[in-house]
Amino acid sequence: MFFKEKIKPPLVLTLICLITCGLLVAAYEATYVDTTGIITDKLQTGLTEVYGHFEDFEMLLNDDGTVRTYDGVTSILSDGKYTAFEITADGYSKGGLHVLVGLDENGTVKGVSIMTIGETPGLGTKVQNTDFLNQFSGVTYEQTIETDSGEPVKAKSVWGSRAEIQSLKREQELTDTNSSVNFTLDTVTGATFSSKGMYDAVKTALAAYNQMEGGAE
């Protein structure tokens, strides 16, 4: 009787408060939009790994002060010459790859830095190896189109459109009949999903850069 009258009511109220607070925190984290434009320590480290410095970089913002994003891109950083894209991609684990893909002034990959990884230890985590990451350096994406005269010419890819990004498939071939990537992905043995996730991250960065340059709407 004592428990029911004296202890149970405040205990139930405490549990309700804890559950409510948990739901509020979850809702906040799910809907929070960073409007500060602050470059975190992880981003600073990623920029330094790719470019050798981070001091001149700023996070790009929209007119309303919110952080500028694209499909699959969390934030974009630029020093006026180089452009880097913060991306969270799915590997073997959903959202297991938090990376920074840095491009040069020509839209070519300068380097890739893994800021956080949640892949299988000893397998998926091998995509952090320098040899694997170095294969992306110098990568660009081109599309072959035909002019009125019938001569094929190289042009910026248009695979960066929103619909095409959403339709990307992890097992998609790296080349097709009318476009090319100037390398063949060397996947990590036993870590195909992690390897392809890194490829998708790089491809997403190139797509976003193409959109920024007006190559696709």
C-alpha positions, 0 to 999 in steps of 0.5 A, a space after each residue: 500500500 505504501 509503495 502504491 500511494 507514496 512511491 509509484 506516482 512520482 516514479 511514473 512521473 519520472 519515467 514519463 519525463 525521461 521518455 519525453 526528454 528522450 523524444 525531444 532530444 531525438 526530434 531535435 537531432 533529427 531536425 537540427 540544421 547547422 547555421 553556424 558555419 563553424 568548421 569543426 576539428 574533424 573538418 580541419 583535420 580533413 582539410 589539412 590531410 587533403 590540402 595541407 592547411 585549413 585556415 583559408 577555408 570557409 563553409 558555404 552558406 545560403 542567403 538565409 544563413 543555413 549551411 549549403 547542401 546538395 543531395 548526399 552532401 552535408 556541407 561544402 567548404 571553399 577557400 576561393 580556389 579549392 572546394 571540399 565536400 563533407 559526405 556521409 555515405 553508406 558502406 557495409 554499415 548505414 552511414 558508416 563512412 564520414 568523408 571529406 572529398 577535396 577537389 581542385 580548381 578544375 573539379 578534379 579530385 585532389 584527395 579524400 580524407 576519412 574523418 569517421 568510419 563505422 565499418 567492420 574492423 579489419 575489413 571495411 576499415 581498410 578503406 582508410 589505407 593510403 593506397 586505397 585512398 590515393 587511387 581517387 586522386 586525379 579522378 574526374 568524370 567526363 561525358 562524350 557528346 556528339 556535335 552537329 557535325 557528328 564529332 564526339 567531344 568531351 564535356 562536363 558530366 550531367 550525371 549529377 542531376 538530382 534524379 540520377 543521384 537518387 538512382 545510383 546503384 552500388 553495383 553499377 559499373 564504373 564505366 558505361 557507353 557514353 561516359 568514363 572515369 579515368 580509373 578502375 576502382 581497386 576494391 578492398 578484398 572482403 570489403 566490397 560494400 565499403 569500397 563502393 561506398 567510398 566510390 559513391 562518396 567521390 561520385 557524389 562530390 563530383 556531382 555536387 561540384 557539377 551542379 554548383 558549376 551549372 552543369 546540371 539542375 
